[in-house]
Amino acid sequence: MTDTVPLAATVLLLRDGGNGLELLMITRHAETVFAGGALVFPGGRQDAEDAAPELLKHCRAVAGDDTAQMALRVCGIRETFEEAGLLLARPFGRETLLTGDEVKAIVARLTAKLGRLPDFTELVIQGEIELATDQLILFAHWITPKIRPRRYDTYFYLAPAPVHQEALHDGHEAVASVWVSPGQAAQDGADKRVKMIFATRFNLVKLARNTTQATAFEAARNDTIVTVCPEYRETPQGLMWCIPIEAGYGVSETLVANEVTA
């Protein structure tokens, strides 16, 4: 993790659809400062509250994760709830995730108690629920190129979509949402049918090697995460973004002219 670049987390929510693996993607509002108008995964910058001890007590433990890593998982879950309306959480002592009706009931109870909608921390602590931090599997780690004015140190996680909840984009940061196969989304980005930053497209291509949730999760568990911070390089073919081949994307460079970085 870096000290100078803000930390962020994003979650690739997966489900098995009729034609294979699908994931949830959202379209950012055109006026959003970072990746405005782009098709992205739910996620965003880590807040200080994500590391609050009271909140971390409401997280399912993950072997080997320290407080900083747990806070990143909290960030991913919080951003997914705020942007896509899906809550990766369960009642204490239960393995299955909350249903949509259960989430609504908790929100209604706390709204009546507080006289306003609860914020995320209140929802978790006063709602007496446990965040399903154990269901997030680290998939990738990208840092925005050094030459960009707005940078993030972003951790990408895979997670199973809550079966009994319905995705609802917030209408503020996210103005649309769609379930799509990773291969189709990657192709739409490559063909410029949608705006897509190349970190998103590269991770879609990587994910598209899998045909089911199970194979995607297994591959991620066995993967070695190599940090990617793209750098410029002049080549005979033109200016390239270069990334480590060890990161597992099958390529080490891509033309700058063909890519969107923010």
C-alpha positions in Angstrom: 0.0 0.0 0.0 1.2 3.5 -0.7 1.2 6.5 1.8 0.7 9.2 -0.8 -1.9 7.8 -3.1 -5.5 7.4 -1.7 -6.6 3.8 -1.1 -9.7 2.5 -2.9 -11.5 -0.8 -3.3 -13.8 -2.1 -6.0 -15.9 -5.3 -6.1 -16.6 -7.5 -9.1 -19.9 -9.1 -8.1 -20.4 -12.4 -9.9 -23.3 -14.7 -10.7 -23.9 -17.7 -13.0 -26.3 -16.6 -15.7 -28.1 -18.6 -18.4 -25.2 -18.2 -20.8 -22.3 -18.4 -18.3 -20.5 -16.1 -15.9 -22.0 -12.6 -15.4 -20.9 -9.6 -13.3 -22.6 -6.3 -12.3 -21.3 -3.1 -13.8 -22.4 0.4 -13.3 -22.2 3.6 -15.4 -20.7 6.5 -13.6 -22.4 9.9 -13.8 -20.9 12.0 -16.6 -19.9 14.7 -14.1 -18.1 12.4 -11.7 -14.5 13.6 -11.3 -12.9 10.2 -11.8 -14.0 8.0 -14.7 -17.0 10.2 -15.5 -19.4 8.4 -17.8 -17.5 5.2 -17.8 -18.7 1.6 -17.3 -17.0 0.4 -14.1 -17.2 -2.0 -11.2 -18.9 -0.6 -8.0 -16.2 0.9 -5.8 -14.5 4.0 -4.6 -12.1 5.7 -2.2 -11.6 4.4 1.3 -13.1 6.5 4.1 -11.5 6.8 7.6 -14.7 5.3 9.0 -14.0 2.0 7.1 -11.2 1.3 9.7 -13.3 2.2 12.8 -12.7 -0.4 15.5 -16.4 -0.6 16.2 -17.1 -1.4 12.5 -14.3 -3.9 12.2 -15.9 -5.8 15.1 -18.8 -6.5 12.7 -16.7 -8.2 10.1 -16.2 -11.9 9.5 -12.5 -12.6 10.1 -10.2 -13.3 7.1 -7.1 -15.4 7.8 -3.9 -13.4 7.3 -5.6 -10.0 6.9 -4.5 -7.1 9.2 -6.6 -4.1 10.1 -5.6 -2.1 7.0 -6.6 -5.0 4.7 -9.9 -5.5 6.5 -10.7 -1.8 6.1 -10.2 -2.2 2.4 -12.7 -5.0 2.4 -15.2 -2.8 4.4 -14.6 -0.1 1.8 -15.5 -2.4 -1.1 -18.7 -3.6 0.7 -19.7 -0.1 1.6 -19.2 1.3 -1.9 -21.1 -1.6 -3.4 -24.0 -0.9 -1.1 -24.0 2.8 -1.7 -23.6 2.6 -5.5 -25.5 -0.6 -6.4 -27.8 -1.2 -3.4 -26.4 -4.7 -2.7 -25.3 -5.5 0.8 -22.7 -8.2 1.5 -23.8 -8.9 5.0 -25.5 -11.5 7.2 -27.0 -11.8 10.7 -24.4 -12.9 13.2 -24.2 -16.7 13.3 -25.7 -17.3 9.9 -23.9 -18.2 6.7 -26.5 -17.0 4.2 -26.5 -13.4 3.2 -29.3 -11.0 4.0 -32.3 -11.0 1.6 -33.5 -7.7 0.1 -36.5 -7.8 2.4 -34.3 -8.2 5.4 -32.2 -5.2 4.4 -35.3 -3.1 3.9 -36.6 -4.1 7.3 -33.4 -3.1 9.0 -33.3 0.2 7.2 -36.9 0.9 8.1 -36.4 0.1 11.8 -33.3 2.3 12.1 -35.0 5.1 10.1 -37.8 5.1 12.6 -35.4 5.1 15.5 -33.0 7.8 14.2 -35.6 10.0 12.4 -33.5 9.8 9.2 -31.9 7.2 7.0 -29.0 5.5 8.7 -25.5 5.8 7.3 -23.5 2.7 6.5 -21.8 2.5 9.9 -25.1 2.9 11.7 -26.7 0.3 9.5 -24.1 -2.3 10.3 -23.6 -1.6 14.0 -27.1 -0.7 15.1 -28.6 -3.2 12.7 -26.5 -5.8 14.5 -25.3 -7.5 11.3 -21.9 -8.9 10.2 -20.2 -7.8 7.0 -19.3 -10.7 4.7 -15.7 -9.7 4.4 -14.7 -13.3 4.1 -16.5 -13.6 0.8 -14.2 -11.1 -0.9 -11.3 -12.6 -2.8 -8.4 -10.4 -3.9 -8.3 -10.4 -7.7 -6.0 -7.5 -8.7 -4.1 -4.4 -7.5 -3.7 -1.3 -9.7 -2.2 2.1 -9.0 -3.1 5.0 -11.3 -0.1 6.0 -13.5 2.2 8.6 -11.9 1.5 11.2 -14.6 -2.2 11.3 -13.9 -3.4 14.3 -11.7 -5.9 12.1 -9.8 -4.6 8.8 -8.6 -5.9 5.9 -6.6 -4.3 2.8 -5.1 -7.0 0.3 -5.9 -7.7 -3.2 -4.7 -10.0 -5.3 -6.9 -12.0 -8.1 -5.2 -14.3 -10.9 -6.5 -17.5 -11.7 -4.5 -20.7 -13.7 -5.1 -23.7 -11.5 -5.8 -26.3 -11.7 -3.0 -28.9 -14.1 -4.5 -32.0 -12.6 -2.9 -31.2 -8.9 -3.4 -31.8 -6.7 -6.4 -29.2 -4.3 -7.7 -30.4 -0.7 -7.7 -28.0 2.1 -8.9 -28.0 5.1 -6.7 -28.8 7.7 -9.4 -26.1 10.0 -8.1 -22.7 8.5 -8.7 -24.1 5.6 -10.7 -26.8 6.3 -13.3 -27.2 2.8 -14.7 -26.4 -0.8 -13.9 -26.2 -3.9 -16.0 -25.4 -7.6 -15.6 -23.1 -8.6 -18.4 -20.6 -11.3 -19.3 -17.0 -10.2 -18.8 -16.1 -11.0 -22.3 -18.9 -8.9 -23.8 -18.2 -6.0 -21.5 -14.5 -6.2 -22.4 -15.3 -6.2 -26.2 -17.7 -3.3 -25.8 -14.9 -1.4 -24.2 -12.3 -2.3 -26.8 -14.7 -1.4 -29.6 -15.6 2.0 -27.9 -19.3 1.2 -27.6 -18.9 2.2 -24.0 -16.4 4.4 -22.2 -14.1 2.2 -20.2 -10.7 2.9 -18.6 -8.1 0.3 -19.5 -7.7 -1.1 -15.9 -11.3 -2.1 -16.1 -11.0 -3.6 -19.5 -7.9 -5.6 -18.7 -9.5 -7.0 -15.6 -12.6 -8.0 -17.6 -10.3 -9.8 -20.1 -8.6 -11.6 -17.2 -12.0 -12.5 -15.6 -13.4 -13.7 -18.9 -11.0 -16.7 -18.9 -13.5 -18.3 -16.4 -17.0 -19.6 -17.3 -18.5 -19.9 -13.8 -18.3 -18.3 -10.4 -16.6 -21.4 -9.0 -13.7 -21.4 -11.5 -13.3 -17.6 -11.1 -13.0 -17.8 -7.4 -10.6 -20.8 -7.5 -8.4 -19.1 -10.0 -8.3 -15.9 -7.9 -7.4 -17.9 -4.7 -4.5 -19.5 -6.5 -3.2 -16.4 -8.2 -0.2 -14.3 -7.2 -1.2 -10.6 -7.2 1.4 -8.4 -8.9 0.9 -4.7 -8.5 0.3 -2.8 -11.7 1.3 0.9 -12.1 1.3 1.6 -15.8 4.2 3.6 -17.3 4.8 5.3 -20.6 7.3 4.0 -23.1 8.2 5.1 -26.6 8.1 2.3 -29.2 8.3 2.0 -33.0 4.6 1.4 -32.9 3.9 4.5 -30.9 3.6 5.6 -27.2 2.7 2.6 -25.0 1.3 2.0 -21.6 3.5 -0.8 -20.1 2.6 -3.2 -17.3 4.4 -6.2 -15.8 3.9 -9.3 -17.8 3.9 -11.2 -14.4 0.6 -9.5 -13.5 -1.1 -12.2 -15.6 -2.9 -10.1 -18.3 -1.2 -11.9 -21.2 0.3 -8.6 -22.5 2.9 -6.2 -21.3 1.9 -3.1 -23.3 -1.0 -1.3 -25.0 -1.1 1.8 -27.2 -1.8 4.9 -25.2 -3.9 6.3 -28.1 -6.3 3.3 -27.7 -6.9 3.6 -24.0 -8.8 5.8 -21.5 -7.1 6.3 -18.1 -9.6 8.4 -16.2 
